Amino acid sequence: MRAMFGLLKERLESGEDAVLVTVVASTGSIPREAGARMLVTRQGRLRGTIGGGA
């Protein structure tokens, strides 16, 4: 988790727009648990995943 915050910090300090997506709750069957994170930049670059890859 700390690594993802570090990546977000680097992106923001370089002037790049980015958001950190976090699963906070769910119902039913899901591919990732609460707390899963993914970094998404305005340019469409992704780090991590909140999906199951299907």
Secondary structure, DSSP 8 states (H G I E B T S, - for coil): -HHHHHHHHHHHHTT--EEEEE-----S--SS-TT-EEEEETT--EEE-SS---
